[in-house]
């Protein structure tokens, strides 16, 4: 039995907009659950350099991914009712601001002021004058804190905090620990809340203005993606609640990745700590939504034949796609093997024959080209009108869009 309050550690760097978003809710969550909250600033750039030489994602994103991230953070800010303004100089150097935060003796209050300067006001936190103005407005002796920020013991403390984050398996921000269990991202606060014993959602959205429901959602997917598997098995329930229809759009993810400059298997390009975390994260979602899940022994999967079979199924594409997803991600079956496909689907011989037709092959190429044209950067991607939502963990936003929400961060895909 837990002796005393549960510990909740919040690792952050001001350079991360998602850490800013988490900072607007973390204190309320701790108070609601009685958790013992500890603010733990660390240097994200230093962590990236230590993680297999991984550079900052903010400086290496392909354009499609960068566009998605920019829209995504603005949508969360809109729904949470908090200001978010991207600084023209982002990403800014935050080392002095982090040291001044540690020197303040009141990390929660100092961090609130400095997060607001960076993300609510869009100011350059690399500028000592900006740091001083923000801290002074929060009631600190800013000149004193800037002097203390240069003290060897404060510099050492920031290094130690960063090393501690690395030892605990942190690979990005925000990182949240409930005791020793890691949760990454402001969008995992519901999982954090559940771990703290809170069953009500803490990701409550400000009621947006709703227009006419669009009536349809498209799902771009590939059987090779475990995230697409979880999204594909949940999208029907979302559509049923909103009265929408689902248009299934198989695409060849590897071909898309090559065209937009993403590694063929992004998971393998991540630091080992992030790879371990993502597998656990997938398990959590599967457990939460009661979806059977296990990583297949054939990963990475050659999915082109299965994708063509799905397209060959015509009006039965949804049923066939769900069956093939389960075969891969619940039953560890190799759907690149035509004999396996014949065993999985009663009509597989006919479907496999049709899958080899020039028409079906062209349909898969067309879907993949369409995905690239519209700005898709991964699977699953849900399209509601012109708006794209990447990831099975964005289905709450998809559901709002299907109820008629039109995010302010919206618009057609790039030409």
Secondary structure, 3 states (H helix, E strand, C coil): CCCCCCEEEEEECCCCHHHHHHHCCHHHHHHHHCCEEEEEECCHHHHHHHCCCCCCHHHCCCHHHHHHHHHHHHHHHHHHCCCCCCCCCCCCCCHHHHHHHHHHCCHHHHHHHHHHHHHHCCCCCCCHHHHHHHHHHCCCCHHHHHHHCCCHHHHHHHHHHHHHHHHCCCCCCCEEEECCEEEECHHHHHHHHHHCCCCCCCCCCCCCCECCCCCEEEEEECCCCHHHHHHHCCHHHHHHHHCCEEEEEECCHHHHHHHHCCCCCHHHHCCHHHHHHHHHHHHHHHHHCCCCCCCCCCCCCCCHHHHHHHHHCHHHHHHHHHHHHHHHHCCCCCCCCHHHHHHHCCCHHHHHHHHCCHHHHHHHHHHHHHHHHHCCCCCCEEEECCEEEECHHHHHHHHHHHCCECCCCCCCCCC
